[in-house]
Amino acid sequence: GVLMIKKSILFILLTLSSLPLSGCFTSSTSHQITRIYPRINSNAKVIIIGAGISGIETARFLYDHNIQNLTLLEARKRIGGRIDTQRKGVPTPIDLGAAWIHGAAKQRNPKDQNPLINLGKKYGLKTKIFNLNDSHSVYTRKTRNANGLFKKLDEEQLDRIASNYEAAGQFIDTNLPDNIKTIGQALRYYINTINIPTNEQSNILFLSNLFIEFQYANDIDHLPLDYDDSYSFPGKDKLVLNGYETLINGLAKPFRNKIKLNTPVTQINYQDPNNIIVTTQSGAKYKAQYVICTVPIGVLQHNDIQFIPQLPKDKRKAIHT
């Protein structure tokens, strides 16, 4: 999400993430900044809080539009946010965060196309079409083969498990009482209502872990029923082979010297409309005419950053909704 402060103007644009952990990139950040940047004088000082994909893309867009008096303040010791590529001690890059391009089909209208297609080409992402549904094996701890190893489930067993999981989804879509708010509550309600056998319960929960928790990087007890109520780009999924940080490093290259790492922000004072003061954990103060805050929504919900004056009521309500 992008929170922008300028004088008495406060924008909170509640597309809260440009890059979910599973790797689905949208162009929401560019669209949001497109609406904002004409207000910014090219000589103005701009502070961007956060150097994840939202902060980096915001900086890139402004930099490309000749707004280059930028400072990015990043709390971690690296850039990228939920893009976290590990290379040390492993033969191939391992992405602990984003790892996919979801929806890689080319479209006639560029606005309908996943922006990662062209960005990936520009910055050298190497990818491979990968179908998760056909690319995993399931083993059971209850049965071992002749060598004493856990036994792999055959296609018939997997089809039965998938069928039960699909039935759970259909039930959840049509039979839930109003007090059920999360996916976890819904699955347990289904299991108890239909009296699913114990051995099948674990299979349903396993698939919810594989296709929901793994995909959305969150516990099913924390995911609302409309967790998947979002736009998806058409086409097959691609796995990034050479590390997603390749993209981040490419985007950030022109302004890398403007990024300050290990610099968590603790306060934003915008009482003076022409002199916004950003204070960091070390006590250092940075001044600017514009501040763009791209920290995760959880940071705002936890009140890790103090706003002076406090954010307007409607913005605080939006953050905690």
Secondary structure by P-SEA (a helix, b strand, c coil): cbbbbcccbbbbbcccccccccccccaaaaaaaaaccccccccbbbbbccccaaaaaaaaaaaaaccccbbbbbcccccccccccccccccbbbbcccccccccccccccccccccaaaaaaabbbbbbccccccbbbbbcccccccccbbbbcaaaaaaaaaaaaaaaaaaacccccccccaaaaaaaaaaaacccaaaaaaaaaaaaacccccccccccccccccccccccbbbbbbbcccaaaaaaaaaccccccccccccccbbbcccccbbbbbccccbbbbccbbbbbccaaaaaaccbbbcccccaaaaaaaac
